Amino acid sequence: MRYRDLSSKEIVNLQDGSRLGLLGQTDIELDPKTGQINAFIIPSYRMFGMKRDQGATKINWQQIKKIGQDTIIVNRTD
């Protein structure tokens, strides 16, 4: 699967149903040797999504449970 196929999907936490962000607004942590995705790093926004905050949420690839047509379901317990 290519990144452009994932870029417009919304990331949702399985534990509480919270929306974590859109994949197109995230950074990606890659393994430099294999090129595989290790994690998505979702920036925190304030002021209605207009200004980037200093914090970020890291979603490890192992936390992804399902990639659907419009949504990526992740299992974050913290």
Backbone atoms as SQL, in Angstrom:
CREATE TABLE atoms (id INTEGER PRIMARY KEY, chain TEXT, resi INTEGER, resn TEXT, atom TEXT, x REAL, y REAL, z REAL);
INSERT INTO atoms VALUES
  (1, 'A', 1, 'MET', 'N', 0.848, -1.167, 0.000),
  (2, 'A', 1, 'MET', 'CA', 0.000, 0.000, 0.000),
  (3, 'A', 1, 'MET', 'C', 0.900, 1.238, 0.000),
  (4, 'A', 2, 'ARG', 'N', 0.552, 2.201, -0.787),
  (5, 'A', 2, 'ARG', 'CA', 1.321, 3.441, -0.896),
  (6, 'A', 2, 'ARG', 'C', 0.798, 4.487, 0.083),
  (7, 'A', 3, 'TYR', 'N', 1.695, 5.403, 0.446),
  (8, 'A', 3, 'TYR', 'CA', 1.325, 6.456, 1.398),
  (9, 'A', 3, 'TYR', 'C', 0.163, 7.287, 0.874),
  (10, 'A', 4, 'ARG', 'N', 0.140, 7.583, -0.409),
  (11, 'A', 4, 'ARG', 'CA', -0.948, 8.418, -0.943),
  (12, 'A', 4, 'ARG', 'C', -2.308, 7.730, -0.788),
  (13, 'A', 5, 'ASP', 'N', -2.312, 6.387, -0.729),
  (14, 'A', 5, 'ASP', 'CA', -3.561, 5.660, -0.494),
  (15, 'A', 5, 'ASP', 'C', -4.025, 5.804, 0.956),
  (16, 'A', 6, 'LEU', 'N', -3.092, 6.065, 1.861),
  (17, 'A', 6, 'LEU', 'CA', -3.403, 6.203, 3.285),
  (18, 'A', 6, 'LEU', 'C', -3.661, 7.643, 3.701),
  (19, 'A', 7, 'SER', 'N', -3.182, 8.606, 2.943),
  (20, 'A', 7, 'SER', 'CA', -3.061, 9.985, 3.404),
  (21, 'A', 7, 'SER', 'C', -4.358, 10.672, 3.825),
  (22, 'A', 8, 'SER', 'N', -5.496, 10.298, 3.317),
  (23, 'A', 8, 'SER', 'CA', -6.734, 10.994, 3.682),
  (24, 'A', 8, 'SER', 'C', -7.541, 10.251, 4.739),
  (25, 'A', 9, 'LYS', 'N', -6.991, 9.201, 5.298),
  (26, 'A', 9, 'LYS', 'CA', -7.731, 8.405, 6.276),
  (27, 'A', 9, 'LYS', 'C', -7.643, 9.018, 7.672),
  (28, 'A', 10, 'GLU', 'N', -8.739, 8.909, 8.398),
  (29, 'A', 10, 'GLU', 'CA', -8.791, 9.410, 9.762),
  (30, 'A', 10, 'GLU', 'C', -8.312, 8.319, 10.714),
  (31, 'A', 11, 'ILE', 'N', -7.548, 8.716, 11.746),
  (32, 'A', 11, 'ILE', 'CA', -7.030, 7.771, 12.731),
  (33, 'A', 11, 'ILE', 'C', -7.925, 7.831, 13.963),
  (34, 'A', 12, 'VAL', 'N', -8.458, 6.668, 14.363),
  (35, 'A', 12, 'VAL', 'CA', -9.395, 6.577, 15.487),
  (36, 'A', 12, 'VAL', 'C', -8.870, 5.558, 16.489),
  (37, 'A', 13, 'ASN', 'N', -8.953, 5.922, 17.780),
  (38, 'A', 13, 'ASN', 'CA', -8.516, 5.035, 18.848),
  (39, 'A', 13, 'ASN', 'C', -9.619, 4.038, 19.190),
  (40, 'A', 14, 'LEU', 'N', -9.296, 2.762, 19.160),
  (41, 'A', 14, 'LEU', 'CA', -10.249, 1.694, 19.454),
  (42, 'A', 14, 'LEU', 'C', -10.726, 1.740, 20.905),
  (43, 'A', 15, 'GLN', 'N', -9.861, 2.161, 21.834),
  (44, 'A', 15, 'GLN', 'CA', -10.183, 2.145, 23.266),
  (45, 'A', 15, 'GLN', 'C', -11.344, 3.068, 23.634),
  (46, 'A', 16, 'ASP', 'N', -11.350, 4.287, 23.082),
  (47, 'A', 16, 'ASP', 'CA', -12.382, 5.244, 23.482),
  (48, 'A', 16, 'ASP', 'C', -13.092, 5.924, 22.315),
  (49, 'A', 17, 'GLY', 'N', -12.751, 5.567, 21.096),
  (50, 'A', 17, 'GLY', 'CA', -13.399, 6.150, 19.926),
  (51, 'A', 17, 'GLY', 'C', -12.938, 7.551, 19.587),
  (52, 'A', 18, 'SER', 'N', -11.881, 8.026, 20.238),
  (53, 'A', 18, 'SER', 'CA', -11.428, 9.395, 19.990),
  (54, 'A', 18, 'SER', 'C', -10.732, 9.511, 18.638),
  (55, 'A', 19, 'ARG', 'N', -10.914, 10.655, 18.022),
  (56, 'A', 19, 'ARG', 'CA', -10.263, 10.964, 16.756),
  (57, 'A', 19, 'ARG', 'C', -8.875, 11.511, 17.060),
  (58, 'A', 20, 'LEU', 'N', -7.847, 10.919, 16.468),
  (59, 'A', 20, 'LEU', 'CA', -6.481, 11.340, 16.723),
  (60, 'A', 20, 'LEU', 'C', -5.943, 12.262, 15.639),
  (61, 'A', 21, 'GLY', 'N', -6.563, 12.260, 14.479),
  (62, 'A', 21, 'GLY', 'CA', -6.123, 13.126, 13.398),
  (63, 'A', 21, 'GLY', 'C', -6.250, 12.460, 12.047),
  (64, 'A', 22, 'LEU', 'N', -5.850, 13.179, 11.012),
  (65, 'A', 22, 'LEU', 'CA', -5.821, 12.641, 9.659),
  (66, 'A', 22, 'LEU', 'C', -4.403, 12.216, 9.335),
  (67, 'A', 23, 'LEU', 'N', -4.270, 11.123, 8.652),
  (68, 'A', 23, 'LEU', 'CA', -2.943, 10.621, 8.347),
  (69, 'A', 23, 'LEU', 'C', -2.155, 11.596, 7.488),
  (70, 'A', 24, 'GLY', 'N', -2.804, 12.352, 6.652),
  (71, 'A', 24, 'GLY', 'CA', -2.108, 13.325, 5.807),
  (72, 'A', 24, 'GLY', 'C', -1.465, 14.453, 6.582),
  (73, 'A', 25, 'GLN', 'N', -1.842, 14.647, 7.845),
  (74, 'A', 25, 'GLN', 'CA', -1.289, 15.708, 8.680),
  (75, 'A', 25, 'GLN', 'C', -0.212, 15.181, 9.623),
  (76, 'A', 26, 'THR', 'N', 0.218, 13.948, 9.448),
  (77, 'A', 26, 'THR', 'CA', 1.176, 13.330, 10.362),
  (78, 'A', 26, 'THR', 'C', 2.564, 13.255, 9.745),
  (79, 'A', 27, 'ASP', 'N', 3.531, 12.998, 10.618),
  (80, 'A', 27, 'ASP', 'CA', 4.885, 12.677, 10.175),
  (81, 'A', 27, 'ASP', 'C', 5.037, 11.166, 10.248),
  (82, 'A', 28, 'ILE', 'N', 5.987, 10.642, 9.496),
  (83, 'A', 28, 'ILE', 'CA', 6.212, 9.200, 9.471),
  (84, 'A', 28, 'ILE', 'C', 7.629, 8.909, 9.934),
  (85, 'A', 29, 'GLU', 'N', 7.755, 7.920, 10.799),
  (86, 'A', 29, 'GLU', 'CA', 9.065, 7.444, 11.232),
  (87, 'A', 29, 'GLU', 'C', 9.365, 6.171, 10.444),
  (88, 'A', 30, 'LEU', 'N', 10.422, 6.205, 9.652),
  (89, 'A', 30, 'LEU', 'CA', 10.785, 5.070, 8.795),
  (90, 'A', 30, 'LEU', 'C', 12.019, 4.363, 9.320),
  (91, 'A', 31, 'ASP', 'N', 12.103, 3.069, 9.038),
  (92, 'A', 31, 'ASP', 'CA', 13.320, 2.312, 9.301),
  (93, 'A', 31, 'ASP', 'C', 14.265, 2.612, 8.142),
  (94, 'A', 32, 'PRO', 'N', 15.430, 3.197, 8.404),
  (95, 'A', 32, 'PRO', 'CA', 16.320, 3.596, 7.306),
  (96, 'A', 32, 'PRO', 'C', 16.897, 2.425, 6.510),
  (97, 'A', 33, 'LYS', 'N', 16.932, 1.249, 7.105),
  (98, 'A', 33, 'LYS', 'CA', 17.485, 0.083, 6.405),
  (99, 'A', 33, 'LYS', 'C', 16.470, -0.597, 5.506),
  (100, 'A', 34, 'THR', 'N', 15.217, -0.696, 5.993),
  (101, 'A', 34, 'THR', 'CA', 14.205, -1.432, 5.237),
  (102, 'A', 34, 'THR', 'C', 13.216, -0.545, 4.500),
  (103, 'A', 35, 'GLY', 'N', 13.085, 0.718, 4.943),
  (104, 'A', 35, 'GLY', 'CA', 12.099, 1.611, 4.347),
  (105, 'A', 35, 'GLY', 'C', 10.693, 1.386, 4.865),
  (106, 'A', 36, 'GLN', 'N', 10.530, 0.492, 5.838),
  (107, 'A', 36, 'GLN', 'CA', 9.210, 0.210, 6.396),
  (108, 'A', 36, 'GLN', 'C', 8.817, 1.293, 7.407),
  (109, 'A', 37, 'ILE', 'N', 7.514, 1.493, 7.546),
  (110, 'A', 37, 'ILE', 'CA', 6.998, 2.470, 8.501),
  (111, 'A', 37, 'ILE', 'C', 7.098, 1.891, 9.905),
  (112, 'A', 38, 'ASN', 'N', 7.750, 2.616, 10.815),
  (113, 'A', 38, 'ASN', 'CA', 7.810, 2.229, 12.222),
  (114, 'A', 38, 'ASN', 'C', 6.684, 2.857, 13.021),
  (115, 'A', 39, 'ALA', 'N', 6.360, 4.128, 12.708),
  (116, 'A', 39, 'ALA', 'CA', 5.356, 4.840, 13.496),
  (117, 'A', 39, 'ALA', 'C', 4.835, 6.055, 12.737),
  (118, 'A', 40, 'PHE', 'N', 3.644, 6.494, 13.138),
  (119, 'A', 40, 'PHE', 'CA', 3.080, 7.765, 12.700),
  (120, 'A', 40, 'PHE', 'C', 3.198, 8.713, 13.880),
  (121, 'A', 41, 'ILE', 'N', 3.587, 9.948, 13.628),
  (122, 'A', 41, 'ILE', 'CA', 3.688, 10.950, 14.675),
  (123, 'A', 41, 'ILE', 'C', 2.671, 12.036, 14.366),
  (124, 'A', 42, 'ILE', 'N', 1.646, 12.120, 15.217),
  (125, 'A', 42, 'ILE', 'CA', 0.523, 13.026, 14.993),
  (126, 'A', 42, 'ILE', 'C', 0.750, 14.291, 15.819),
  (127, 'A', 43, 'PRO', 'N', 0.908, 15.444, 15.177),
  (128, 'A', 43, 'PRO', 'CA', 1.116, 16.682, 15.930),
  (129, 'A', 43, 'PRO', 'C', -0.153, 17.110, 16.660),
  (130, 'A', 44, 'SER', 'N', 0.034, 17.785, 17.773),
  (131, 'A', 44, 'SER', 'CA', -1.094, 18.351, 18.514),
  (132, 'A', 44, 'SER', 'C', -1.386, 19.736, 17.956),
  (133, 'A', 45, 'TYR', 'N', -2.664, 20.036, 17.809),
  (134, 'A', 45, 'TYR', 'CA', -3.076, 21.347, 17.319),
  (135, 'A', 45, 'TYR', 'C', -3.904, 22.044, 18.371),
  (136, 'A', 46, 'ARG', 'N', -3.869, 23.354, 18.346),
  (137, 'A', 46, 'ARG', 'CA', -4.738, 24.155, 19.189),
  (138, 'A', 46, 'ARG', 'C', -5.378, 25.216, 18.305),
  (139, 'A', 47, 'MET', 'N', -6.341, 25.899, 18.834),
  (140, 'A', 47, 'MET', 'CA', -7.071, 26.930, 18.082),
  (141, 'A', 47, 'MET', 'C', -7.726, 26.343, 16.833),
  (142, 'A', 48, 'PHE', 'N', -8.569, 25.334, 17.025),
  (143, 'A', 48, 'PHE', 'CA', -9.371, 24.738, 15.958),
  (144, 'A', 48, 'PHE', 'C', -8.523, 24.152, 14.837),
  (145, 'A', 49, 'GLY', 'N', -7.397, 23.569, 15.182),
  (146, 'A', 49, 'GLY', 'CA', -6.563, 22.920, 14.183),
  (147, 'A', 49, 'GLY', 'C', -5.725, 23.861, 13.354),
  (148, 'A', 50, 'MET', 'N', -5.648, 25.128, 13.763),
  (149, 'A', 50, 'MET', 'CA', -4.946, 26.117, 12.954),
  (150, 'A', 50, 'MET', 'C', -3.471, 26.261, 13.310),
  (151, 'A', 51, 'LYS', 'N', -3.110, 26.039, 14.562),
  (152, 'A', 51, 'LYS', 'CA', -1.739, 26.259, 14.991),
  (153, 'A', 51, 'LYS', 'C', -1.186, 24.998, 15.632),
  (154, 'A', 52, 'ARG', 'N', -0.021, 24.590, 15.204),
  (155, 'A', 52, 'ARG', 'CA', 0.612, 23.391, 15.712),
  (156, 'A', 52, 'ARG', 'C', 1.184, 23.641, 17.099),
  (157, 'A', 53, 'ASP', 'N', 0.912, 22.737, 18.001),
  (158, 'A', 53, 'ASP', 'CA', 1.410, 22.799, 19.364),
  (159, 'A', 53, 'ASP', 'C', 2.751, 22.063, 19.426),
  (160, 'A', 54, 'GLN', 'N', 3.424, 22.103, 20.547),
  (161, 'A', 54, 'GLN', 'CA', 4.717, 21.437, 20.690),
  (162, 'A', 54, 'GLN', 'C', 4.575, 19.928, 20.883),
  (163, 'A', 55, 'GLY', 'N', 3.461, 19.458, 21.393),
  (164, 'A', 55, 'GLY', 'CA', 3.278, 18.042, 21.689),
  (165, 'A', 55, 'GLY', 'C', 2.956, 17.227, 20.448),
  (166, 'A', 56, 'ALA', 'N', 3.092, 15.926, 20.593),
  (167, 'A', 56, 'ALA', 'CA', 2.771, 15.012, 19.502),
  (168, 'A', 56, 'ALA', 'C', 2.393, 13.657, 20.081),
  (169, 'A', 57, 'THR', 'N', 1.625, 12.892, 19.314),
  (170, 'A', 57, 'THR', 'CA', 1.232, 11.540, 19.689),
  (171, 'A', 57, 'THR', 'C', 1.904, 10.578, 18.728),
  (172, 'A', 58, 'LYS', 'N', 2.565, 9.576, 19.280),
  (173, 'A', 58, 'LYS', 'CA', 3.256, 8.584, 18.447),
  (174, 'A', 58, 'LYS', 'C', 2.438, 7.300, 18.408),
  (175, 'A', 59, 'ILE', 'N', 2.126, 6.847, 17.203),
  (176, 'A', 59, 'ILE', 'CA', 1.395, 5.599, 16.982),
  (177, 'A', 59, 'ILE', 'C', 2.363, 4.609, 16.350),
  (178, 'A', 60, 'ASN', 'N', 2.738, 3.566, 17.092),
  (179, 'A', 60, 'ASN', 'CA', 3.613, 2.541, 16.529),
  (180, 'A', 60, 'ASN', 'C', 2.839, 1.671, 15.552),
  (181, 'A', 61, 'TRP', 'N', 3.537, 1.176, 14.558),
  (182, 'A', 61, 'TRP', 'CA', 2.898, 0.345, 13.529),
  (183, 'A', 61, 'TRP', 'C', 2.176, -0.843, 14.158),
  (184, 'A', 62, 'GLN', 'N', 2.717, -1.400, 15.240),
  (185, 'A', 62, 'GLN', 'CA', 2.105, -2.552, 15.903),
  (186, 'A', 62, 'GLN', 'C', 0.769, -2.198, 16.559),
  (187, 'A', 63, 'GLN', 'N', 0.500, -0.919, 16.797),
  (188, 'A', 63, 'GLN', 'CA', -0.758, -0.490, 17.409),
  (189, 'A', 63, 'GLN', 'C', -1.894, -0.401, 16.395),
  (190, 'A', 64, 'ILE', 'N', -1.592, -0.472, 15.119),
  (191, 'A', 64, 'ILE', 'CA', -2.623, -0.405, 14.089),
  (192, 'A', 64, 'ILE', 'C', -3.337, -1.744, 14.018),
  (193, 'A', 65, 'LYS', 'N', -4.655, -1.708, 14.167),
  (194, 'A', 65, 'LYS', 'CA', -5.450, -2.934, 14.159),
  (195, 'A', 65, 'LYS', 'C', -6.150, -3.169, 12.828),
  (196, 'A', 66, 'LYS', 'N', -6.571, -2.084, 12.169),
  (197, 'A', 66, 'LYS', 'CA', -7.332, -2.239, 10.924),
  (198, 'A', 66, 'LYS', 'C', -7.186, -0.985, 10.086),
  (199, 'A', 67, 'ILE', 'N', -6.957, -1.163, 8.801),
  (200, 'A', 67, 'ILE', 'CA', -6.953, -0.056, 7.849),
  (201, 'A', 67, 'ILE', 'C', -8.156, -0.250, 6.946),
  (202, 'A', 68, 'GLY', 'N', -9.143, 0.620, 7.117),
  (203, 'A', 68, 'GLY', 'CA', -10.367, 0.530, 6.338),
  (204, 'A', 68, 'GLY', 'C', -10.358, 1.518, 5.176),
  (205, 'A', 69, 'GLN', 'N', -11.501, 1.646, 4.532),
  (206, 'A', 69, 'GLN', 'CA', -11.623, 2.528, 3.373),
  (207, 'A', 69, 'GLN', 'C', -11.416, 3.993, 3.742),
  (208, 'A', 70, 'ASP', 'N', -11.942, 4.422, 4.895),
  (209, 'A', 70, 'ASP', 'CA', -11.852, 5.827, 5.320),
  (210, 'A', 70, 'ASP', 'C', -11.130, 6.021, 6.648),
  (211, 'A', 71, 'THR', 'N', -10.889, 4.943, 7.383),
  (212, 'A', 71, 'THR', 'CA', -10.424, 5.047, 8.757),
  (213, 'A', 71, 'THR', 'C', -9.296, 4.069, 9.046),
  (214, 'A', 72, 'ILE', 'N', -8.396, 4.480, 9.925),
  (215, 'A', 72, 'ILE', 'CA', -7.372, 3.589, 10.469),
  (216, 'A', 72, 'ILE', 'C', -7.674, 3.434, 11.947),
  (217, 'A', 73, 'ILE', 'N', -7.913, 2.201, 12.399),
  (218, 'A', 73, 'ILE', 'CA', -8.223, 1.925, 13.790),
  (219, 'A', 73, 'ILE', 'C', -6.934, 1.538, 14.508),
  (220, 'A', 74, 'VAL', 'N', -6.644, 2.235, 15.605),
  (221, 'A', 74, 'VAL', 'CA', -5.452, 1.938, 16.390),
  (222, 'A', 74, 'VAL', 'C', -5.855, 1.598, 17.823),
  (223, 'A', 75, 'ASN', 'N', -4.998, 0.860, 18.509),
  (224, 'A', 75, 'ASN', 'CA', -5.261, 0.473, 19.892),
  (225, 'A', 75, 'ASN', 'C', -4.233, 1.160, 20.783),
  (226, 'A', 76, 'ARG', 'N', -4.604, 2.336, 21.297),
  (227, 'A', 76, 'ARG', 'CA', -3.740, 3.091, 22.225),
  (228, 'A', 76, 'ARG', 'C', -4.329, 3.001, 23.606),
  (229, 'A', 77, 'THR', 'N', -3.551, 2.529, 24.546),
  (230, 'A', 77, 'THR', 'CA', -4.065, 2.369, 25.904),
  (231, 'A', 77, 'THR', 'C', -3.665, 3.522, 26.810),
  (232, 'A', 78, 'ASP', 'N', -2.718, 4.371, 26.401),
  (233, 'A', 78, 'ASP', 'CA', -2.312, 5.475, 27.272),
  (234, 'A', 78, 'ASP', 'C', -2.911, 6.782, 26.863);
